């Protein structure tokens, strides 16, 4: 994600359904729901660890309790995908995110 003028480029997990993704692609909707990814490993119930793999050079954590909304113009798709989550990883992250609303 483009830092928007200050700081460095930050990796994120795009966390929205296909309907919203299509709306962004069509220019109908201009915001994207994201979960930040951090290489600072603190652990805890709201973080999900992903080992280094593919284009992600460091073991990192998805910070599931820091849900954000960013403008689609800040997503740097040309930088590519660092890694793809497995179905099991998506399921576990969804459990963590949904636990925020229990």
BAFI-3210 file (N, C-alpha, C; in Angstrom, 3 decimals, decimal comma, padded with zeros to 6 digits):
// residues 102
n [1|2|3|4|5|6|7|8|9|10|11|12|13|14|15|16|17|18|19|20|21|22|23|24|25|26|27|28|29|30|31|32|33|34|35|36|37|38|39|40|41|42|43|44|45|46|47|48|49|50|51|52|53|54|55|56|57|58|59|60|61|62|63|64|65|66|67|68|69|70|71|72|73|74|75|76|77|78|79|80|81|82|83|84|85|86|87|88|89|90|91|92|93|94|95|96|97|98|99|100|101|102]
n.u [000,844|000,538|002,057|001,008|002,378|004,061|006,398|006,908|006,300|003,684|002,779|-000,369|-003,306|-005,872|-009,162|-011,952|-015,077|-015,855|-017,815|-017,455|-014,836|-015,257|-016,817|-014,935|-013,116|-014,730|-014,962|-017,020|-016,954|-014,644|-013,027|-011,074|-011,100|-008,771|-006,278|-003,540|-000,125|002,569|006,067|006,976|006,936|004,674|002,766|-000,225|-003,821|-005,120|-003,521|-002,225|000,088|002,291|004,523|007,667|007,636|007,294|007,144|007,359|009,602|010,098|009,074|005,861|003,113|-000,394|-002,339|-005,108|-006,951|-006,798|-008,375|-008,734|-009,672|-008,927|-008,228|-008,722|-006,795|-004,475|-003,577|-001,052|-001,001|000,711|003,035|002,779|001,749|002,540|002,200|-000,144|-002,974|-003,832|-006,795|-007,311|-005,835|-007,226|-009,685|-009,007|-008,142|-010,511|-012,053|-010,713|-011,093|-013,918|-014,306|-013,883|-016,285|-017,959]
n.v [-001,172|002,215|004,717|007,258|009,754|009,956|007,975|004,409|001,963|-000,235|-003,603|-005,231|-007,204|-007,688|-007,516|-008,200|-008,958|-010,564|-009,069|-006,400|-006,104|-006,240|-003,933|-001,966|-002,405|-001,672|000,989|001,963|001,934|003,149|002,444|000,225|-002,568|-003,408|-005,423|-004,824|-005,925|-007,017|-007,178|-007,186|-009,231|-009,903|-011,600|-012,935|-012,889|-011,570|-011,582|-013,108|-015,407|-015,675|-017,587|-016,784|-016,754|-017,371|-014,257|-012,900|-011,873|-012,047|-013,684|-012,883|-011,068|-010,913|-008,273|-008,525|-007,044|-004,495|-003,390|-001,664|001,037|001,973|004,221|003,172|004,071|004,004|001,434|-000,526|-002,227|-002,843|-003,566|-006,147|-009,387|-010,506|-012,953|-015,674|-016,406|-019,512|-021,592|-022,540|-020,714|-018,345|-019,012|-019,212|-016,596|-015,242|-016,192|-014,954|-012,210|-012,084|-012,620|-010,208|-008,974|-010,312]
n.w [000,000|-000,800|001,103|001,134|001,072|003,328|005,201|004,667|002,058|002,748|003,371|002,867|003,594|001,410|002,277|001,467|-000,162|-003,365|-004,694|-003,808|-004,738|-007,526|-007,857|-007,253|-009,352|-011,499|-011,020|-009,484|-006,775|-004,416|-002,299|-000,257|001,841|004,267|005,954|007,944|007,485|009,384|010,076|012,574|015,199|017,496|018,424|019,992|020,429|018,342|016,150|013,242|012,253|009,489|007,775|006,189|002,663|-000,871|-002,343|-000,006|002,167|004,930|007,969|009,036|010,591|010,356|011,237|012,722|014,188|013,330|011,280|008,271|006,039|002,888|000,190|-003,169|-004,903|-003,470|-003,378|-004,549|-007,051|-009,100|-007,873|-007,258|-005,956|-002,772|-001,466|-001,505|000,373|001,880|001,778|004,357|005,919|005,330|006,478|009,218|009,752|009,238|011,382|013,506|012,882|012,945|015,637|016,809|016,870|018,528]
ca.u [000,000|001,235|001,901|000,290|003,165|005,098|006,601|007,305|005,243|003,266|001,970|-001,693|-004,186|-007,152|-010,114|-013,325|-015,627|-015,739|-018,736|-016,754|-013,691|-015,774|-017,238|-013,703|-012,607|-015,612|-014,922|-018,240|-016,577|-013,242|-012,357|-010,729|-010,933|-007,461|-005,675|-002,105|000,821|003,745|007,157|007,215|006,208|004,260|001,844|-001,482|-005,033|-005,597|-002,495|-002,097|001,452|002,538|005,959|008,239|007,410|007,093|007,799|007,337|010,919|010,177|007,899|005,080|001,813|-001,531|-002,886|-006,530|-007,784|-006,499|-009,088|-008,682|-010,309|-008,029|-008,638|-008,185|-005,615|-003,299|-003,156|-000,036|-001,123|001,870|004,111|002,558|001,242|003,640|001,847|-001,576|-003,405|-004,523|-008,164|-007,226|-005,397|-008,365|-010,684|-008,516|-008,159|-011,917|-012,458|-010,145|-011,789|-015,295|-014,300|-013,897|-017,669|-018,733]
ca.v [000,000|003,489|005,376|008,512|010,943|009,796|006,588|003,461|001,131|-001,248|-004,706|-005,435|-008,240|-007,124|-008,341|-007,904|-009,993|-010,363|-008,010|-005,130|-006,067|-005,898|-002,530|-001,172|-002,568|-000,918|002,402|002,316|002,031|003,571|002,108|-001,188|-003,004|-004,053|-005,801|-004,604|-007,018|-006,494|-008,121|-007,161|-010,403|-009,755|-012,664|-012,491|-013,490|-010,853|-011,621|-014,404|-015,500|-016,283|-017,795|-016,241|-017,622|-016,703|-012,942|-012,303|-012,297|-012,232|-014,156|-011,693|-011,276|-010,122|-007,623|-008,684|-006,072|-003,170|-003,309|-000,312|001,346|002,858|004,522|002,213|004,666|003,742|000,047|-000,558|-003,549|-003,085|-004,140|-007,586|-010,106|-011,104|-014,353|-015,940|-017,169|-020,774|-021,608|-022,708|-019,433|-017,426|-019,436|-018,856|-015,134|-014,850|-016,455|-013,902|-010,958|-012,169|-012,590|-008,806|-008,516|-011,170]
ca.w [000,000|-000,857|002,394|001,006|001,307|004,351|005,602|003,625|001,497|003,715|002,829|003,465|003,063|000,976|003,011|001,074|-001,034|-004,809|-005,112|-003,602|-005,656|-008,863|-007,823|-007,342|-010,717|-012,397|-010,658|-008,766|-005,363|-004,440|-001,045|-000,111|003,228|004,382|007,229|007,801|007,704|010,075|010,335|014,021|015,689|018,885|018,802|020,579|019,864|017,162|015,106|012,577|011,733|008,183|007,593|004,951|001,505|-002,157|-002,401|001,331|002,644|006,379|008,689|009,366|011,219|009,906|012,427|012,421|014,895|012,787|010,003|007,736|004,768|002,141|-001,173|-004,141|-005,539|-002,630|-003,562|-005,602|-007,675|-009,969|-007,051|-007,255|-004,790|-002,008|-001,264|-001,527|001,544|001,641|002,283|005,814|006,486|005,230|007,464|010,554|009,852|009,344|012,770|014,359|012,578|013,440|017,107|017,222|016,916|019,450]
c.u [000,887|001,003|001,225|001,111|004,245|005,238|006,993|006,099|004,952|002,472|000,647|-002,327|-005,464|-008,227|-011,539|-013,776|-015,519|-016,648|-018,072|-015,552|-014,130|-016,176|-016,030|-013,158|-013,417|-015,621|-016,163|-017,933|-015,078|-012,482|-012,139|-010,496|-009,628|-007,147|-004,171|-001,285|002,076|004,808|007,590|006,327|005,920|003,374|000,563|-002,672|-005,519|-004,564|-002,406|-000,743|001,496|004,054|006,415|008,042|007,191|007,846|007,778|008,608|011,014|008,907|007,174|003,796|000,783|-002,185|-004,401|-007,432|-007,493|-007,110|-009,072|-009,415|-009,393|-008,594|-007,982|-006,946|-004,341|-002,801|-002,233|000,005|000,080|003,063|003,953|002,048|002,431|003,426|000,335|-001,912|-004,060|-005,947|-008,166|-006,796|-006,530|-009,407|-010,269|-008,529|-009,592|-012,437|-011,967|-010,886|-013,206|-015,353|-014,271|-015,313|-018,557|-019,096]
c.v [001,232|004,228|006,732|009,727|010,810|008,329|005,711|002,680|000,004|-002,352|-004,821|-006,687|-007,528|-008,062|-007,913|-008,924|-009,615|-009,249|-006,641|-005,009|-005,687|-004,430|-001,596|-001,219|-001,737|000,579|002,886|002,619|002,298|003,289|000,604|-001,486|-003,793|-004,434|-005,593|-005,853|-006,403|-007,574|-008,067|-008,224|-010,267|-010,898|-012,081|-013,020|-012,807|-010,774|-013,028|-014,449|-016,235|-016,389|-017,182|-017,249|-016,756|-015,372|-012,215|-012,757|-012,590|-012,882|-012,916|-012,077|-010,361|-009,588|-007,518|-007,683|-004,644|-003,033|-001,858|-000,194|002,333|003,101|003,563|002,759|004,438|002,307|-000,017|-001,942|-003,871|-003,646|-005,650|-008,126|-010,743|-012,591|-014,473|-016,792|-018,473|-020,658|-021,697|-021,406|-018,417|-017,735|-019,016|-017,339|-014,635|-015,082|-015,349|-012,586|-010,985|-012,137|-011,160|-008,304|-009,376|-010,411]
c.w [000,000|000,455|002,316|001,403|002,361|004,708|004,429|003,130|002,477|003,036|003,580|002,871|002,651|001,489|002,674|000,047|-002,514|-005,320|-004,955|-004,534|-007,066|-008,924|-007,906|-008,769|-011,711|-012,094|-009,938|-007,302|-005,329|-003,154|-000,960|001,364|003,315|005,829|007,056|008,101|008,316|010,242|011,799|014,650|017,177|019,356|019,378|019,811|018,586|016,042|014,543|011,877|010,399|008,018|006,261|003,819|000,269|-002,176|-001,054|002,056|004,138|006,908|009,195|010,065|010,583|011,165|012,234|013,140|014,441|011,396|009,530|006,416|004,059|000,749|-002,150|-004,846|-004,721|-002,744|-004,776|-006,241|-008,558|-009,197|-006,922|-005,936|-004,081|-001,798|-001,346|-000,317|001,115|002,174|003,808|006,494|006,451|006,292|008,876|010,765|009,991|010,761|013,698|014,141|013,141|014,965|017,639|017,453|017,805|020,708]
res [x|x|x|x|x|x|x|x|x|x|x|x|x|x|x|x|x|x|x|x|x|x|x|x|x|x|x|x|x|x|x|x|x|x|x|x|x|x|x|x|x|x|x|x|x|x|x|x|x|x|x|x|x|x|x|x|x|x|x|x|x|x|x|x|x|x|x|x|x|x|x|x|x|x|x|x|x|x|x|x|x|x|x|x|x|x|x|x|x|x|x|x|x|x|x|x|x|x|x|x|x|x]
***
